[in-house]
Amino acid sequence: MAHERFHYKSLDELKKTAVEVGASLPFADHTGILGTPVRFGTATVRNRLGIAPMEGADALPDGSPSEFTRRRYCRQAAGGSAVIWFEAISVVPEGCSSGTQLLITRENVDAYRRLCDEVREAGFRENGVAPLLVMQANHSGRYSNPGNRPAPLIAYRHPWLEQFRPADDSCIVSDDYLMALEERFGEGTRLAREAGFDGVDIKSCHGYLFAELNSAWSRPGRYGGSYENRTRLLKNCIASANVYKDEHFFVTCRLGIYDGYPEGPGFGAAKEDPFSLDLQEPLRLVRELRDECGLDTINITMGNPYATTHVTRPFDFGKYQPTEHPLTGISRMIHGAAAVKKAVPDMTVYASAPSYLRQYSDLYAAGAVEQGMCDGMLFGRMAFADPDFAGEILREGRIRPDRVCVTCGKCGDLIRAHKPTGCVIRDTETFLPFYREFVELKPSLPENYRG
């Protein structure tokens, strides 16, 4: 199916197209439910709106937050979202996705403490209450790129993925390396708590190392083959993080429940049809994260932004043309979150990826909560375009159509070009100069570059 641009003049027109392409989407009549409180980790937050992790590619050379980082999060805090789920922050240097990714260390933890203090102050000053801050601890695995030089660390060989990011047998990490990460993620959690975050996310999604292990059927040894082995690292790192839990600090997970790869192994995919979901293992994992690991809050996502971008975050236009309608991807994402919520009704479940729906994304989020498909919604690209989106919804009842994300993908281009990242369309003065640098750089990028 040809990928069309977003052209809907009314919600009825959008709903009609959804029916035509077989997508089932929830929409509410109003956004009131988004302004109601919900339990999140160790706290009760005042609304159901949150900021999704979106890398800014603006760290200082030692991994500390820069002025760009501070600006982005302070603006988002002032915008009124109850939860700010920070971008991926590496806990080991070799696991960085770029030379501009945030990295937390013993030496720079004070810089993160100052950032948390400033972000809370910005939220409190504008809204009378500070947002909840979650640090996303990550290892980029196949997409490790420290110093902006590819250095993939993979769980197993995956020929389909390797057409986008080459790797060979020498890139496969050892069991000893993975076992050492269990201690490193515990230390990263301790640093997150010292820095003043309210909780830590042990990230397992979007094709990074922990997510890749979930589909490592062909890997021998302690971390591959059986379901118990493939999920071992995630569970053990959560156990290491749990050492630092208390009444003020929680542990959570952003979990990818479907990879969407058309070839080769993929988590959450039916073996006979990789485009169809088989959530037996993902739902088992969620239950065990609750029962064995003590998680009471989770965020659900899908896909791999390097390889199945349309699954992770359906978008409007660009050179890369997926074979499915964007509304199909939105439907898959929310029904996957709904399956998790049904399986663990006592967990707080946040859904992802509403931004493609633009000015209707608020009614979509409200409809998903009203219908019990999730408890809240994280907005990613929308927060780049309009950091005040939550305040608009809460104050005025609707998001402002003239400020919404248009899913053009230019923020993704900036991230992958290692340029400070934000919305080129809505924050032109700040980010258009970096995009112009990217355009000049683009002819020298690899042919398989995917922005």
C-alpha positions in Angstrom: 0.0 0.0 0.0 1.4 3.4 -0.9 2.3 5.5 2.0 0.1 8.6 2.0 0.6 11.9 3.8 -1.7 12.9 6.6 -4.6 14.7 5.0 -7.5 14.4 7.4 -9.7 17.4 7.8 -11.9 15.9 10.5 -11.8 13.1 13.0 -14.7 11.4 11.1 -12.6 11.4 8.0 -9.7 9.8 9.9 -12.1 7.2 11.4 -13.4 6.3 8.0 -9.9 5.7 6.6 -9.1 3.5 9.7 -12.1 1.3 8.9 -11.1 1.1 5.3 -7.6 -0.2 6.2 -8.8 -2.5 9.0 -7.3 -0.4 11.8 -9.2 -0.2 15.1 -8.5 3.0 17.0 -10.0 4.3 20.3 -11.2 7.9 20.3 -12.9 9.7 23.2 -15.4 12.6 22.9 -13.2 14.7 25.2 -9.9 14.6 27.0 -11.1 14.9 30.6 -9.8 11.5 31.7 -6.3 12.6 30.8 -6.4 15.1 33.7 -7.1 12.4 36.3 -4.5 10.9 38.7 -2.9 7.5 38.3 -0.4 5.4 40.3 3.1 5.5 38.8 5.9 3.7 40.6 6.1 4.9 44.1 3.9 7.9 43.5 0.5 9.0 42.3 0.9 11.4 39.4 -1.7 14.2 38.6 -2.4 13.3 34.9 -2.1 10.6 32.4 0.3 12.4 30.0 4.0 11.7 29.8 7.1 12.5 27.7 8.5 9.5 25.9 12.3 8.9 25.7 13.7 10.8 22.7 17.4 11.2 22.4 18.7 14.7 21.9 22.3 13.9 20.7 23.6 16.8 22.7 25.7 15.4 25.5 29.0 16.9 26.4 32.2 14.8 25.7 32.1 13.2 29.1 28.5 12.2 28.7 27.1 15.0 30.9 24.0 16.9 29.9 24.6 20.1 28.0 22.7 23.4 27.8 20.7 21.9 25.0 19.8 19.0 27.3 18.8 21.3 30.1 16.7 23.5 27.8 14.8 20.6 26.4 13.8 19.0 29.7 13.1 22.2 31.5 10.7 23.2 28.6 9.0 19.8 28.8 8.7 20.1 32.6 7.1 23.5 32.3 4.7 22.0 29.7 2.8 20.1 32.3 3.3 16.4 31.6 3.2 14.4 34.9 6.0 12.1 33.9 9.2 12.8 32.0 10.7 9.5 30.9 14.3 10.6 30.0 16.0 9.5 26.9 18.4 6.5 26.8 21.3 7.1 29.1 24.2 4.6 28.7 25.7 3.1 31.8 28.8 1.8 30.1 30.9 3.7 27.6 31.1 0.9 25.0 27.2 0.8 25.0 26.8 4.4 23.8 24.8 4.9 20.6 27.0 7.8 19.6 29.6 10.2 20.9 26.8 12.6 21.8 24.6 10.2 23.8 24.2 10.8 27.5 26.4 8.6 29.7 26.1 8.6 33.5 29.3 7.9 35.5 30.6 8.3 39.0 32.5 11.4 37.8 29.6 13.2 36.3 26.7 12.3 38.6 26.7 15.8 40.1 25.8 17.2 36.6 22.8 14.9 36.5 21.8 16.0 40.0 21.8 19.6 38.9 19.8 18.7 35.8 17.1 16.9 37.9 16.9 19.9 40.3 16.5 22.4 37.5 13.9 20.3 35.7 11.8 19.8 38.9 12.1 23.6 39.6 10.9 24.4 36.1 7.9 22.2 36.5 7.0 23.4 39.9 7.4 27.1 39.0 5.0 26.7 36.1 2.5 24.1 37.4 2.8 24.1 41.1 4.0 20.5 41.1 7.2 18.8 39.8 7.1 16.0 37.2 8.2 12.5 38.0 11.6 11.8 36.5 12.6 8.3 35.1 16.1 7.6 34.0 16.3 5.1 31.1 19.4 2.9 31.5 20.5 1.4 28.3 23.1 -0.6 26.3 22.9 0.1 22.6 24.2 -3.4 21.6 24.0 -3.8 17.9 23.8 0.0 17.6 26.8 0.8 19.8 28.7 3.7 18.2 31.0 5.3 20.8 33.0 8.1 19.4 30.7 8.0 16.4 32.5 4.9 15.1 30.3 1.8 14.7 31.4 -0.9 17.2 28.4 -3.3 17.3 28.0 -5.6 20.3 25.5 -8.2 19.3 23.7 -11.2 20.9 23.7 -13.2 17.7 24.0 -12.9 13.9 20.9 -11.5 12.1 21.5 -11.2 8.3 18.4 -9.1 7.7 19.4 -6.5 10.3 23.0 -6.6 9.2 22.1 -5.1 5.8 21.5 -1.9 7.7 24.4 -2.1 10.3 27.2 -4.6 9.3 28.4 -7.0 12.0 30.3 -10.3 12.1 31.0 -13.1 14.5 33.7 -11.1 16.3 30.9 -8.7 17.5 29.0 -11.4 19.4 29.4 -10.6 23.2 30.4 -13.4 25.5 28.4 -14.7 28.5 31.1 -13.3 30.8 30.5 -9.8 29.3 26.8 -10.1 29.8 27.1 -11.4 33.3 29.3 -8.3 34.1 26.6 -6.0 32.9 24.3 -7.2 35.7 26.6 -5.4 38.2 27.0 -2.4 35.9 23.3 -1.8 35.6 23.0 -2.1 39.4 25.7 0.6 39.6 23.9 2.7 37.0 20.8 2.5 39.1 22.6 3.6 42.2 23.9 6.6 40.3 20.4 7.4 39.0 19.1 7.4 42.6 22.0 9.6 43.7 21.3 12.0 40.8 17.8 12.5 42.1 15.7 10.6 39.5 12.5 9.1 40.9 13.0 5.8 39.2 15.1 3.8 36.7 14.0 2.0 33.5 16.0 -1.1 32.6 15.4 -0.6 28.8 14.5 -3.7 26.7 13.2 -2.5 23.3 14.0 -1.1 19.9 16.6 -3.6 18.9 19.1 -2.7 21.6 21.1 -5.4 23.5 18.5 -6.5 26.1 15.7 -6.6 23.5 17.9 -8.5 21.0 18.5 -11.2 23.6 14.8 -11.8 23.8 15.0 -13.3 20.3 18.3 -15.0 20.7 17.0 -18.6 20.0 20.2 -19.5 18.1 22.6 -18.3 20.8 24.2 -21.0 22.9 25.0 -20.7 26.6 23.6 -19.0 29.6 21.8 -16.1 27.7 20.4 -17.8 24.6 18.2 -20.6 23.4 15.4 -21.2 26.0 13.0 -18.6 27.1 14.5 -18.6 30.6 18.0 -18.0 29.2 16.9 -15.3 26.7 15.2 -13.2 29.4 17.9 -13.8 32.0 19.9 -10.6 31.6 16.8 -8.4 31.8 15.6 -10.0 34.9 19.0 -10.2 36.6 19.7 -6.5 35.8 16.3 -5.6 37.3 17.2 -7.6 40.3 20.4 -5.6 40.6 18.4 -2.4 40.3 15.9 -3.5 42.9 18.6 -3.3 45.5 18.2 0.4 45.4 14.4 0.5 45.5 12.8 2.2 48.4 9.6 4.2 49.1 10.9 7.1 47.0 12.7 5.3 44.2 11.2 2.7 41.8 12.3 0.3 39.0 10.4 0.0 35.8 10.9 -1.2 32.2 10.2 0.1 28.7 9.5 -3.2 26.9 9.3 -4.0 23.2 6.8 -6.7 22.7 7.1 -7.0 18.9 10.1 -6.5 16.6 8.4 -6.5 13.2 11.3 -7.9 11.2 10.1 -9.3 7.8 13.0 -11.9 7.9 14.9 -13.7 10.6 13.9 -14.1 14.2 11.9 -11.5 15.9 10.4 -11.3 19.4 6.6 -11.3 19.6 6.2 -12.4 16.0 4.4 -15.5 14.7 7.0 -17.9 13.3 4.8 -18.8 10.3 4.1 -15.1 9.6 6.5 -12.5 10.9 4.0 -9.7 10.2 1.6 -11.2 12.7 1.8 -10.9 16.4 2.4 -13.8 18.7 2.4 -12.3 22.2 2.6 -15.5 24.2 6.2 -14.9 25.3 5.9 -11.1 25.7 2.9 -11.6 28.0 4.7 -14.3 29.9 7.6 -11.9 30.4 5.4 -9.1 31.6 3.7 -11.3 34.2 7.1 -12.5 35.4 8.4 -8.9 35.6 5.5 -8.2 37.9 5.5 -11.4 39.9 9.2 -12.2 40.1 10.8 -8.8 39.7 8.3 -6.6 41.5 7.5 -4.2 38.7 4.2 -2.4 39.0 4.6 0.0 36.2 5.6 -0.6 32.5 5.7 1.2 29.2 4.9 -0.8 26.1 6.5 -0.2 22.7 7.3 -2.1 19.5 9.7 -2.2 16.5 13.3 -1.0 15.8 13.8 2.6 14.8 16.9 1.6 12.7 15.1 -1.1 10.7 11.3 -1.1 11.2 10.8 2.6 11.8 7.1 2.5 10.8 6.4 -0.1 13.5 8.0 2.0 16.2 6.7 5.4 15.2 4.4 5.6 12.2 5.3 8.6 10.1 4.1 10.8 7.2 6.6 10.9 4.4 10.1 10.4 3.3 12.3 8.2 1.1 11.6 5.1 3.2 8.2 3.9 2.2 6.7 1.2 4.4 4.2 -1.3 2.9 1.5 -0.7 5.5 -0.7 2.3 6.2 0.4 4.4 9.2 -3.0 3.8 10.9 -2.2 0.0 10.8 0.9 0.6 12.9 -1.0 2.8 15.4 -3.6 0.1 15.7 -1.0 -2.6 16.3 0.7 -0.5 18.9 -2.3 0.3 21.0 -3.8 -3.2 20.8 -0.5 -4.6 21.9 -0.6 -2.4 24.9 -4.2 -3.4 25.5 -3.2 -7.1 25.5 -0.6 -6.3 28.2 -3.1 -4.4 30.3 -5.6 -7.2 30.0 -2.9 -9.7 31.1 -1.7 -7.7 34.1 -4.7 -5.4 35.1 -3.1 -4.5 38.4 0.0 -3.0 36.7 0.1 0.6 35.5 0.6 0.3 31.7 1.7 3.3 29.6 1.3 3.1 25.8 3.4 4.8 23.1 3.6 6.4 19.7 0.5 8.7 19.3 2.2 11.5 17.5 1.2 10.5 13.9 -2.4 11.4 14.8 -1.5 15.1 15.3 -4.4 17.2 16.5 -6.4 14.0 17.2 -3.7 12.3 19.3 -5.2 13.8 22.5 -8.7 12.2 21.8 -6.9 9.0 20.9 -5.0 8.9 24.2 -8.1 9.7 26.1 -10.0 7.0 24.3 -7.3 4.4 25.0 -7.5 5.2 28.7 -11.3 5.3 28.7 -11.5 1.8 27.1 -9.0 0.3 29.5 -6.3 -0.3 26.9 -3.7 1.6 29.0 -3.4 3.8 32.0 -1.6 6.7 30.3 0.3 7.7 27.1 3.8 8.8 26.4 4.3 11.4 23.7 7.8 11.5 22.0 8.0 13.5 18.8 5.1 15.6 19.9 7.2 16.8 22.9 9.9 17.9 20.5 7.4 19.9 18.4 5.3 21.3 21.3 6.7 20.8 24.8 3.5 22.5 26.1 1.1 19.9 24.6 0.1 18.5 28.0 -0.6 22.0 29.4 -2.8 22.7 26.3 -4.8 19.6 26.8 -5.2 20.1 30.5 -6.0 23.8 30.4 -7.9 24.1 27.2 -9.2 20.6 26.6 -7.4 20.1 23.3 -4.0 20.2 21.8 -3.2 23.1 19.5 -3.3 22.0 15.8 -0.8 24.6 14.7 1.9 23.3 17.0 1.6 19.5 16.5 4.4 17.2 15.2 4.0 16.5 11.5 6.1 13.3 11.6 8.5 14.5 8.9 11.4 12.5 10.5 13.8 15.5 10.5 14.4 15.0 14.3 15.5 11.4 13.5 17.8 12.7 10.9 19.5 15.0 13.4 19.9 12.2 16.0 21.6 9.9 13.5 23.8 12.7 12.3 24.9 13.3 15.9 23.5 16.9 15.8 21.6 18.6 18.7 18.1 17.4 18.1 14.7 19.0 18.2 11.9 20.1 15.9 13.1 21.7 12.8 9.5 22.7 11.9 8.3 24.2 15.2 11.7 25.3 16.7 13.3 26.6 13.5 15.6 29.1 14.9 17.3 26.6 17.2 17.4 23.5 15.0 17.2 24.5 11.4 20.9 25.4 11.3 21.8 21.9 12.5 19.5 20.4 9.9 21.3 22.4 7.2 24.6 20.9 8.4 23.0 17.5 8.1 21.9 18.2 4.5 25.4 19.1 3.6 26.7 16.0 5.4 24.1 13.6 3.9 25.9 12.8 0.6 28.8 11.3 2.6 26.5 9.1 4.8 26.4 5.3 4.1 23.9 4.2 1.4 22.0 2.2 4.1 21.6 5.3 6.3 18.0 5.5 7.4 16.8 8.7 9.0 
